[in-house]
Amino acid sequence: MKRNRFKIYCLLCLFFAGSCGTDSTESYKLFTFVDPQDGGTIEPAGGEFQMGETVVIEAIPLKGWKFRGWA
């Protein structure tokens, strides 16, 4: 059986988000997409994260698919 492959693309867009009060914190938004869309999922699929926070991104291929790599 030939195994299909999929790629996951992660786009990290940087921006500064102001917080309440006089302090402001630097945070980052993570946007991701899978190609092809039916090849699997990403955990976490995206979100907002604080500067210095470690985020582990995992590729989860669906049955019959094999994770090929990040782009």
C-alpha positions in Angstrom: 0.0 0.0 0.0 1.4 3.4 -1.0 1.3 5.8 1.9 0.3 9.3 1.1 2.3 12.2 2.6 1.3 15.5 3.9 3.1 18.7 4.9 2.2 21.1 7.6 2.8 24.8 7.2 3.3 27.0 10.2 3.1 30.7 10.0 4.3 32.7 13.0 3.1 36.2 12.9 4.6 38.5 15.4 2.7 41.3 17.0 2.6 43.3 20.2 -0.5 43.0 22.3 -1.3 45.6 25.0 -2.5 44.4 28.3 -4.6 46.2 30.9 -2.8 48.8 32.9 0.6 50.3 32.1 2.4 47.0 31.4 2.4 45.5 27.9 3.4 42.0 27.1 4.8 40.7 23.8 2.8 37.8 22.4 2.9 35.8 19.2 0.0 34.4 17.1 0.5 31.0 15.5 -1.4 30.1 12.3 -1.1 26.7 10.7 -2.5 24.7 7.8 -2.2 21.2 6.5 -1.6 20.3 2.9 -3.6 18.3 1.8 -6.3 19.2 4.3 -7.5 15.6 4.7 -3.9 14.4 5.5 -4.0 15.0 9.3 -4.1 17.6 12.0 -1.7 19.8 14.1 -1.7 20.2 17.8 -2.1 22.9 18.8 -3.7 24.1 15.5 -2.8 27.7 16.4 -3.2 30.3 19.2 -1.6 33.1 21.0 1.5 32.5 23.0 3.6 34.7 25.3 7.2 35.6 24.6 9.5 33.0 26.2 6.7 30.3 26.3 7.7 27.0 24.8 5.2 25.5 22.5 5.5 21.9 21.2 3.8 21.5 17.8 2.9 18.0 16.8 1.9 16.6 13.4 -0.7 13.9 13.6 -1.2 12.1 10.3 -4.5 10.3 9.6 -4.5 6.6 8.8 -3.0 6.0 5.4 -0.9 9.2 5.5 2.7 9.8 6.6 4.0 13.0 7.9 6.6 14.4 5.4 7.9 17.5 7.0 7.5 21.1 8.0 7.7 24.0 5.5 
